[in-house]
């Protein structure tokens, strides 16, 4: 079991988790988000390479349209 902080809240996972799996589990529309990972912005092309592990901090920022 590992513990991550996602959008400011502690969450537990069975083990290391791919960033894509986290987004899919939350049904996040990938075109409309920016991802912060341990204080750094992760370029969309690199999301498939990120494996989340113990103590990591992830911020999922969803863009909202309107006017």
Beta strands, then each sheet from edge to edge (+ up, - down):
strand 1: 2-6
strand 2: 9-13
strand 3: 17-18
strand 4: 33-37
strand 5: 40-42
strand 6: 51-52
strand 7: 57-62
sheet 1: 2+ 1- 7- 4+ 5-
sheet 2: 3+ 6-
end
